[in-house]
Amino acid sequence: MNVNVEPELEDFVRELLSDGTFRDESEVVNAALRLLGRRAGLREELATALAQCERGELIEEDVLFAELRKRVLSRGVDREA
């Protein structure tokens, strides 16, 4: 696969390579595509949540935050970040 990117994005890729964030261009592209996939998944989850709200299928605030906290911690996300 051969990919052409805009000059600003090419500069950004070079920065990511020079600072050691990624080893090569393939790693950069793979990471970007994974993020796009996650974004698509989040959009689907949001659409589902909005439809539930419109149907009146709501949950209490403390239950919501407990679930969010559980999801964040299960993904290993630093709470201080």
Backbone torsions as a table, in degrees:
resi	resn	phi	psi	omega
1	MET	NA	134.9	177.8
2	ASN	-117.9	128.6	-175.8
3	VAL	-122.8	132.7	174.2
4	ASN	-107.7	135.6	-179.9
5	VAL	-125.7	161.4	177.4
6	GLU	-63.7	151.0	-177.5
7	PRO	-54.5	-39.0	-179.9
8	GLU	-65.0	-38.0	179.3
9	LEU	-71.5	-35.0	176.4
10	GLU	-63.4	-40.7	176.1
11	ASP	-61.8	-41.6	179.5
12	PHE	-63.0	-42.7	177.5
13	VAL	-60.5	-44.5	179.1
14	ARG	-59.7	-40.8	177.7
15	GLU	-61.6	-44.8	-179.7
16	LEU	-62.9	-34.5	178.0
17	LEU	-74.7	-42.0	-176.5
18	SER	-68.9	-31.6	179.7
19	ASP	-88.3	2.1	175.1
20	GLY	84.9	6.1	179.6
21	THR	-61.8	-39.0	178.1
22	PHE	-132.5	154.6	-179.4
23	ARG	-83.9	-33.6	-178.3
24	ASP	-154.7	173.8	-176.9
25	GLU	-61.0	-34.9	180.0
26	SER	-60.6	-41.1	178.0
27	GLU	-62.3	-39.4	179.6
28	VAL	-63.4	-47.7	-178.5
29	VAL	-64.2	-43.3	179.0
30	ASN	-61.0	-43.2	179.1
31	ALA	-63.4	-42.1	-179.9
32	ALA	-64.0	-41.3	179.7
33	LEU	-68.2	-36.9	175.5
34	ARG	-61.4	-42.9	178.6
35	LEU	-62.7	-40.3	176.8
36	LEU	-62.4	-39.9	177.2
37	GLY	-63.4	-43.0	177.4
38	ARG	-62.9	-40.9	179.6
39	ARG	-61.6	-42.3	178.1
40	ALA	-62.0	-41.5	177.9
41	GLY	-63.6	-40.8	178.7
42	LEU	-65.6	-37.4	177.7
43	ARG	-63.2	-40.2	177.9
44	GLU	-64.3	-43.3	177.9
45	GLU	-62.0	-41.2	179.3
46	LEU	-64.6	-43.1	178.6
47	ALA	-61.3	-41.4	177.5
48	THR	-63.1	-44.4	-179.4
49	ALA	-63.6	-41.6	179.0
50	LEU	-64.2	-40.6	177.7
51	ALA	-63.4	-39.8	177.3
52	GLN	-63.1	-41.9	178.2
53	CYS	-61.4	-43.6	-180.0
54	GLU	-62.7	-29.0	177.7
55	ARG	-86.3	-1.9	179.4
56	GLY	83.4	14.5	-179.4
57	GLU	-87.4	74.6	-175.6
58	LEU	-104.6	158.5	175.6
59	ILE	-122.7	160.5	-179.6
60	GLU	-67.7	150.5	-176.5
61	GLU	-56.7	-45.5	-177.7
62	ASP	-65.4	-33.5	177.1
63	VAL	-68.5	-42.4	178.8
64	LEU	-59.8	-50.8	-177.2
65	PHE	-67.3	-33.1	175.6
66	ALA	-64.0	-42.0	178.4
67	GLU	-65.9	-44.0	178.5
68	LEU	-61.9	-43.2	179.5
69	ARG	-60.2	-43.8	179.2
70	LYS	-61.1	-43.8	-180.0
71	ARG	-64.8	-43.4	-179.8
72	VAL	-62.9	-46.5	-178.2
73	LEU	-66.9	-33.5	179.5
74	SER	-69.2	-22.3	178.8
75	ARG	-90.8	-2.4	177.9
76	GLY	73.7	26.4	-179.4
77	VAL	-82.0	133.3	178.8
78	ASP	-71.5	124.0	-177.4
79	ARG	-65.9	-23.0	-177.9
80	GLU	-84.0	-15.2	-176.4
81	ALA	-73.7	NA	NA
